[in-house]
Protein backbone atom coordinates (compact mmCIF):
# COMPACT_ATOMS: atom_id res chain seq x y z
CA UNK A 1 0.00 0.00 0.00
CA UNK A 2 2.81 2.37 0.88
CA UNK A 3 4.54 1.76 -2.45
CA UNK A 4 1.29 2.41 -4.33
CA UNK A 5 0.76 5.63 -2.38
CA UNK A 6 4.31 6.76 -3.16
CA UNK A 7 3.76 6.01 -6.86
CA UNK A 8 0.59 8.14 -6.93
CA UNK A 9 2.39 11.02 -5.21
CA UNK A 10 5.22 10.83 -7.77
CA UNK A 11 2.73 10.85 -10.66
CA UNK A 12 0.81 13.78 -9.13
CA UNK A 13 4.05 15.70 -8.57
CA UNK A 14 5.10 15.01 -12.17
CA UNK A 15 1.85 16.47 -13.51
CA UNK A 16 2.24 19.56 -11.32
CA UNK A 17 5.79 20.06 -12.64
CA UNK A 18 4.65 19.64 -16.25
CA UNK A 19 1.82 22.11 -15.63
CA UNK A 20 4.14 24.68 -14.05
CA UNK A 21 6.82 24.37 -16.75
CA UNK A 22 4.16 24.50 -19.47
CA UNK A 23 2.69 27.63 -17.93
CA UNK A 24 6.11 29.30 -17.62
CA UNK A 25 6.96 28.55 -21.26
CA UNK A 26 3.58 29.95 -22.41
CA UNK A 27 4.07 33.24 -20.55
CA UNK A 28 6.07 34.72 -23.41
CA UNK A 29 3.23 34.32 -25.89
CA UNK A 30 0.90 37.29 -26.26
CA UNK A 31 -2.12 35.84 -28.03
CA UNK A 32 -5.61 35.12 -26.70
CA UNK A 33 -5.32 31.51 -27.85
CA UNK A 34 -2.12 31.08 -25.83
CA UNK A 35 -3.88 32.33 -22.69
CA UNK A 36 -6.76 29.91 -23.20
CA UNK A 37 -4.32 27.06 -23.87
CA UNK A 38 -2.35 27.97 -20.76
CA UNK A 39 -5.49 27.98 -18.57
CA UNK A 40 -6.64 24.66 -20.07
CA UNK A 41 -3.19 23.17 -19.43
CA UNK A 42 -3.16 24.37 -15.84
CA UNK A 43 -6.65 23.02 -15.08
CA UNK A 44 -5.99 19.79 -16.97
CA UNK A 45 -2.72 19.23 -15.12
CA UNK A 46 -4.28 20.01 -11.77
CA UNK A 47 -7.29 17.81 -12.64
CA UNK A 48 -4.91 14.86 -12.96
CA UNK A 49 -2.32 15.86 -10.33
CA UNK A 50 -4.57 16.57 -7.35
CA UNK A 51 -6.45 13.23 -7.36
CA UNK A 52 -3.11 11.44 -7.68
CA UNK A 53 -1.74 13.32 -4.68
CA UNK A 54 -4.85 12.64 -2.59
CA UNK A 55 -4.86 8.94 -3.53
CA UNK A 56 -1.17 8.69 -2.67
CA UNK A 57 -1.80 10.30 0.73
CA UNK A 58 -4.75 7.95 1.32
CA UNK A 59 -2.74 4.79 0.52
CA UNK A 60 0.17 5.85 2.73
CA UNK A 61 -2.18 6.52 5.67
CA UNK A 62 -3.91 3.17 5.15
CA UNK A 63 -0.55 1.37 5.12
CA UNK A 64 0.35 3.03 8.44
CA UNK A 65 -3.00 1.94 9.92
CA UNK A 66 -2.49 -1.61 8.66
CA UNK A 67 1.04 -1.70 10.06
CA UNK A 68 -0.32 -0.59 13.44
CA UNK A 69 -3.00 -3.33 13.31
CA UNK A 70 -0.41 -5.96 12.30
CA UNK A 71 1.91 -4.86 15.11
CA UNK A 72 -0.95 -5.17 17.61
CA UNK A 73 -1.89 -8.65 16.30
CA UNK A 74 1.75 -9.73 16.40
CA UNK A 75 2.02 -8.62 20.03
CA UNK A 76 -1.20 -10.45 20.95
CA UNK A 77 -0.04 -13.62 19.19
CA UNK A 78 3.33 -13.50 20.96
CA UNK A 79 1.53 -13.08 24.26
CA UNK A 80 -0.79 -16.03 23.50
CA UNK A 81 2.16 -18.22 22.53
CA UNK A 82 3.99 -17.25 25.71
CA UNK A 83 0.87 -18.06 27.77
CA UNK A 84 0.41 -21.42 26.04
CA UNK A 85 4.06 -22.35 26.66
CA UNK A 86 3.72 -21.55 30.35
CA UNK A 87 0.68 -23.83 30.55
CA UNK A 88 2.30 -27.26 30.83
CA UNK A 89 -0.96 -29.23 30.71
CA UNK A 90 -2.43 -29.36 27.24
CA UNK A 91 -5.59 -31.42 26.94
CA UNK A 92 -5.73 -32.78 23.40
CA UNK A 93 -8.57 -35.13 24.22
CA UNK A 94 -11.93 -33.89 22.92
CA UNK A 95 -13.73 -35.12 26.03
CA UNK A 96 -14.30 -32.78 28.92
CA UNK A 97 -12.13 -33.05 32.01
CA UNK A 98 -15.14 -34.38 33.95
CA UNK A 99 -15.75 -37.22 31.51
CA UNK A 100 -12.04 -38.14 31.53
CA UNK A 101 -12.07 -38.13 35.34
CA UNK A 102 -15.22 -40.27 35.35
CA UNK A 103 -13.65 -42.74 32.92
CA UNK A 104 -10.52 -42.97 35.09
CA UNK A 105 -12.64 -43.58 38.18
CA UNK A 106 -14.66 -46.20 36.33
CA UNK A 107 -11.52 -48.09 35.29
CA UNK A 108 -10.06 -47.94 38.81
CA UNK A 109 -13.31 -49.16 40.36
CA UNK A 110 -13.62 -52.08 37.94
CA UNK A 111 -10.04 -53.12 38.77
CA UNK A 112 -10.74 -52.73 42.48
CA UNK A 113 -13.92 -54.83 42.18
CA UNK A 114 -11.98 -57.57 40.36
CA UNK A 115 -9.41 -57.64 43.16
CA UNK A 116 -12.22 -58.01 45.74
CA UNK A 117 -14.14 -60.80 43.99
CA UNK A 118 -16.53 -58.37 42.31
CA UNK A 119 -17.65 -56.50 45.44
CA UNK A 120 -16.74 -52.99 46.60
CA UNK A 121 -18.04 -50.67 49.28
CA UNK A 122 -18.10 -46.89 49.49
CA UNK A 123 -15.18 -47.02 51.95
CA UNK A 124 -13.14 -49.08 49.45
CA UNK A 125 -13.70 -46.35 46.86
CA UNK A 126 -12.74 -43.57 49.31
CA UNK A 127 -9.49 -45.33 50.19
CA UNK A 128 -8.62 -46.31 46.62
CA UNK A 129 -9.31 -42.93 44.98
CA UNK A 130 -8.44 -40.63 47.90
CA UNK A 131 -11.70 -38.73 47.61
CA UNK A 132 -14.46 -37.75 50.01
CA UNK A 133 -17.17 -40.24 50.92
CA UNK A 134 -19.77 -37.97 49.34
CA UNK A 135 -17.91 -37.93 46.00
CA UNK A 136 -17.31 -41.70 46.24
CA UNK A 137 -21.03 -42.33 46.80
CA UNK A 138 -21.86 -40.06 43.86
CA UNK A 139 -19.50 -41.98 41.55
CA UNK A 140 -20.87 -45.35 42.64
CA UNK A 141 -24.45 -44.13 42.20
CA UNK A 142 -23.65 -43.01 38.64
CA UNK A 143 -22.08 -46.36 37.80
CA UNK A 144 -25.07 -48.16 39.36
CA UNK A 145 -27.46 -46.01 37.26
CA UNK A 146 -25.49 -46.96 34.15
CA UNK A 147 -25.91 -50.64 35.03
CA UNK A 148 -22.26 -51.36 35.77
CA UNK A 149 -22.86 -52.36 39.41
CA UNK A 150 -25.69 -54.05 41.35
CA UNK A 151 -26.54 -53.21 44.97
CA UNK A 152 -26.27 -55.93 47.63
CA UNK A 153 -26.94 -55.67 51.36
CA UNK A 154 -24.99 -57.65 53.92
CA UNK A 155 -26.56 -59.28 57.03
CA UNK A 156 -25.42 -56.37 59.18
CA UNK A 157 -26.98 -53.79 56.79
CA UNK A 158 -23.86 -52.60 54.96
CA UNK A 159 -24.20 -51.78 51.28
CA UNK A 160 -21.94 -53.50 48.80
CA UNK A 161 -21.79 -52.94 45.08
CA UNK A 162 -21.22 -55.97 42.88
CA UNK A 163 -19.71 -55.62 39.45
CA UNK A 164 -22.42 -56.84 37.10
CA UNK A 165 -21.56 -59.94 35.07
CA UNK A 166 -18.41 -60.48 37.13
CA UNK A 167 -17.01 -63.99 36.96
CA UNK A 168 -14.52 -65.15 39.55
CA UNK A 169 -11.65 -67.40 38.54
CA UNK A 170 -13.58 -70.40 40.01
CA UNK A 171 -16.65 -69.53 37.92
CA UNK A 172 -14.50 -69.33 34.82
CA UNK A 173 -13.05 -72.78 35.42
CA UNK A 174 -16.47 -74.36 35.91
CA UNK A 175 -18.20 -72.57 33.06
CA UNK A 176 -19.91 -74.82 30.52
CA UNK A 177 -20.99 -74.17 27.01
CA UNK A 178 -24.62 -73.29 26.36
CA UNK A 179 -24.69 -75.93 23.63
CA UNK A 180 -23.77 -78.79 26.02
C-alpha positions as CSV (number, residue, x, y, z in Angstrom):
1,X,0.0,0.0,0.0
2,X,2.8,2.4,0.9
3,X,4.5,1.8,-2.5
4,X,1.3,2.4,-4.3
5,X,0.8,5.6,-2.4
6,X,4.3,6.8,-3.2
7,X,3.8,6.0,-6.9
8,X,0.6,8.1,-6.9
9,X,2.4,11.0,-5.2
10,X,5.2,10.8,-7.8
11,X,2.7,10.9,-10.7
12,X,0.8,13.8,-9.1
13,X,4.1,15.7,-8.6
14,X,5.1,15.0,-12.2
15,X,1.9,16.5,-13.5
16,X,2.2,19.6,-11.3
17,X,5.8,20.1,-12.6
18,X,4.7,19.6,-16.2
19,X,1.8,22.1,-15.6
20,X,4.1,24.7,-14.1
21,X,6.8,24.4,-16.8
22,X,4.2,24.5,-19.5
23,X,2.7,27.6,-17.9
24,X,6.1,29.3,-17.6
25,X,7.0,28.5,-21.3
26,X,3.6,29.9,-22.4
27,X,4.1,33.2,-20.5
28,X,6.1,34.7,-23.4
29,X,3.2,34.3,-25.9
30,X,0.9,37.3,-26.3
31,X,-2.1,35.8,-28.0
32,X,-5.6,35.1,-26.7
33,X,-5.3,31.5,-27.8
34,X,-2.1,31.1,-25.8
35,X,-3.9,32.3,-22.7
36,X,-6.8,29.9,-23.2
37,X,-4.3,27.1,-23.9
38,X,-2.3,28.0,-20.8
39,X,-5.5,28.0,-18.6
40,X,-6.6,24.7,-20.1
41,X,-3.2,23.2,-19.4
42,X,-3.2,24.4,-15.8
43,X,-6.6,23.0,-15.1
44,X,-6.0,19.8,-17.0
45,X,-2.7,19.2,-15.1
46,X,-4.3,20.0,-11.8
47,X,-7.3,17.8,-12.6
48,X,-4.9,14.9,-13.0
49,X,-2.3,15.9,-10.3
50,X,-4.6,16.6,-7.4
51,X,-6.4,13.2,-7.4
52,X,-3.1,11.4,-7.7
53,X,-1.7,13.3,-4.7
54,X,-4.9,12.6,-2.6
55,X,-4.9,8.9,-3.5
56,X,-1.2,8.7,-2.7
57,X,-1.8,10.3,0.7
58,X,-4.7,8.0,1.3
59,X,-2.7,4.8,0.5
60,X,0.2,5.9,2.7
61,X,-2.2,6.5,5.7
62,X,-3.9,3.2,5.1
63,X,-0.6,1.4,5.1
64,X,0.4,3.0,8.4
65,X,-3.0,1.9,9.9
66,X,-2.5,-1.6,8.7
67,X,1.0,-1.7,10.1
68,X,-0.3,-0.6,13.4
69,X,-3.0,-3.3,13.3
70,X,-0.4,-6.0,12.3
71,X,1.9,-4.9,15.1
72,X,-1.0,-5.2,17.6
73,X,-1.9,-8.6,16.3
74,X,1.7,-9.7,16.4
75,X,2.0,-8.6,20.0
76,X,-1.2,-10.5,21.0
77,X,0.0,-13.6,19.2
78,X,3.3,-13.5,21.0
79,X,1.5,-13.1,24.3
80,X,-0.8,-16.0,23.5
81,X,2.2,-18.2,22.5
82,X,4.0,-17.3,25.7
83,X,0.9,-18.1,27.8
84,X,0.4,-21.4,26.0
85,X,4.1,-22.3,26.7
86,X,3.7,-21.5,30.3
87,X,0.7,-23.8,30.6
88,X,2.3,-27.3,30.8
89,X,-1.0,-29.2,30.7
90,X,-2.4,-29.4,27.2
91,X,-5.6,-31.4,26.9
92,X,-5.7,-32.8,23.4
93,X,-8.6,-35.1,24.2
94,X,-11.9,-33.9,22.9
95,X,-13.7,-35.1,26.0
96,X,-14.3,-32.8,28.9
97,X,-12.1,-33.1,32.0
98,X,-15.1,-34.4,33.9
99,X,-15.7,-37.2,31.5
100,X,-12.0,-38.1,31.5
101,X,-12.1,-38.1,35.3
102,X,-15.2,-40.3,35.4
103,X,-13.6,-42.7,32.9
104,X,-10.5,-43.0,35.1
105,X,-12.6,-43.6,38.2
106,X,-14.7,-46.2,36.3
107,X,-11.5,-48.1,35.3
108,X,-10.1,-47.9,38.8
109,X,-13.3,-49.2,40.4
110,X,-13.6,-52.1,37.9
111,X,-10.0,-53.1,38.8
112,X,-10.7,-52.7,42.5
113,X,-13.9,-54.8,42.2
114,X,-12.0,-57.6,40.4
115,X,-9.4,-57.6,43.2
116,X,-12.2,-58.0,45.7
117,X,-14.1,-60.8,44.0
118,X,-16.5,-58.4,42.3
119,X,-17.6,-56.5,45.4
120,X,-16.7,-53.0,46.6
121,X,-18.0,-50.7,49.3
122,X,-18.1,-46.9,49.5
123,X,-15.2,-47.0,52.0
124,X,-13.1,-49.1,49.5
125,X,-13.7,-46.3,46.9
126,X,-12.7,-43.6,49.3
127,X,-9.5,-45.3,50.2
128,X,-8.6,-46.3,46.6
129,X,-9.3,-42.9,45.0
130,X,-8.4,-40.6,47.9
131,X,-11.7,-38.7,47.6
132,X,-14.5,-37.8,50.0
133,X,-17.2,-40.2,50.9
134,X,-19.8,-38.0,49.3
135,X,-17.9,-37.9,46.0
136,X,-17.3,-41.7,46.2
137,X,-21.0,-42.3,46.8
138,X,-21.9,-40.1,43.9
139,X,-19.5,-42.0,41.6
140,X,-20.9,-45.4,42.6
141,X,-24.4,-44.1,42.2
142,X,-23.6,-43.0,38.6
143,X,-22.1,-46.4,37.8
144,X,-25.1,-48.2,39.4
145,X,-27.5,-46.0,37.3
146,X,-25.5,-47.0,34.2
147,X,-25.9,-50.6,35.0
148,X,-22.3,-51.4,35.8
149,X,-22.9,-52.4,39.4
150,X,-25.7,-54.1,41.4
151,X,-26.5,-53.2,45.0
152,X,-26.3,-55.9,47.6
153,X,-26.9,-55.7,51.4
154,X,-25.0,-57.6,53.9
155,X,-26.6,-59.3,57.0
156,X,-25.4,-56.4,59.2
157,X,-27.0,-53.8,56.8
158,X,-23.9,-52.6,55.0
159,X,-24.2,-51.8,51.3
160,X,-21.9,-53.5,48.8
161,X,-21.8,-52.9,45.1
162,X,-21.2,-56.0,42.9
163,X,-19.7,-55.6,39.5
164,X,-22.4,-56.8,37.1
165,X,-21.6,-59.9,35.1
166,X,-18.4,-60.5,37.1
167,X,-17.0,-64.0,37.0
168,X,-14.5,-65.2,39.5
169,X,-11.7,-67.4,38.5
170,X,-13.6,-70.4,40.0
171,X,-16.7,-69.5,37.9
172,X,-14.5,-69.3,34.8
173,X,-13.1,-72.8,35.4
174,X,-16.5,-74.4,35.9
175,X,-18.2,-72.6,33.1
176,X,-19.9,-74.8,30.5
177,X,-21.0,-74.2,27.0
178,X,-24.6,-73.3,26.4
179,X,-24.7,-75.9,23.6
180,X,-23.8,-78.8,26.0
